[in-house]
Amino acid sequence: MAAILAMTMVGCGTSDPSKGGESRAEEAKTSFSVTDSFGHKVDFKTRPQRVCLLSATLLSIWYDLGGTAACTPSLTGNEKLQPAHAAAIKKVPKVGMIYAVNLERILATNPDLVIAPGAVSQNVTDKLSSQGIPVLNIKTRSLDEVLQTYQTLGKVLSHTKEAKKRSSQISAQVKSTVNKMPADGKRVAILFATATSISLKLNNSIAGSMAKLLKLKNIASSAIPDDPNAETATLSVEKITQQQPDIIMVTSMVQNNALARQIVNRELTSNPAWQAVDAVRKKKIIYLPQQYFLFNGGPNYPDSVAYMAASVHPEIFGKPIEP
């Protein structure tokens, strides 16, 4: 890949001042527009100075492109932060958990832009907008969405060259893994465990879209979602038995990966119906770490893909590397 020249512009108040280019005052005058994942267009007369990012994935991509944040959601320890940025991110003011952010804390940081995941409630988005604060809602479940997020955030930061460079690197790494996968992909059931329930992940989820990318066949691909925008469907052991997946994958949203194992093991051993599933009897169960599959890996997306590929085909990729 051709070397990328030093960028001629840097995000005013949002990026590393050590990068060369025009002065911050000059760049701040630049007007531009950005459209988010839901088709909402935001016009900017100046470069945003104080940007809040309400998910670990968005935060990681933002810092990967040289940005700094005014606020972040609370960190649970189940995120995969890049070592170069982890210390700085941990010092940023926190505004509550991603699914229950505190509006007052966000407003207290005086942001001039909030970048939120699709999971943030419309109520929060509406209240921020009513305060005159622009909001970009960004989806980052699939590879295509991650690559598009790099372009979108790169535009906000005026780091478009770096965004293209990183997108190309991520695409190439993922392609290298995908090309090694057998064409006749295995059949998988992807369970999603929480503290109170277990459901099935669909193809529009992080794990589901990645499985499809790796030529795996998700037995729930045609299942009816729990609601029109959901990425899960109701678990039916009987239907799983009928489909007989080669492998059962487990994703989770609980305190940690160890607790996810306990919850799923309890379900598999307490419900005799699971013994009719060949993958359970043969212990063909893969536990996918939250660092890669609860939150999209963002800059670490190639590592997430490599983890799933190695979990399914260790004879090709070797033992999966833990995050």
Buried (B, 14 or more C-beta within 10 A) or exposed (E): EEEEEEBEBBBBBBBBEEBEBBEBEEBBEBEEEBEBBEEBEBEBEBBBBBBBBBBBBBBBBBBBBBBBBBBBBBBBEBBBBBEEBBEEBEEBEBBBEBEEBBBEBBBEBEBBBBBBBBEBEEEBBEBBEEEEBBBBBBBBBBBEBBBBBBEBBBBBBBBBBBBBBBBBEBBEBBBEBBEEBEEEBBBBBBBBBEEEEBBBBBBBBBBBBBBBBBBBBBBBEEBEBBEEEEBBBBBBBEBBBEBEBBBBBBBBBBEBBEEBBEBBEEBBEEEEEBEBBEBBEEEBBBBBBBBBBBBBBBBBBBBBBBBBBBBBBEEEBEEBEEB
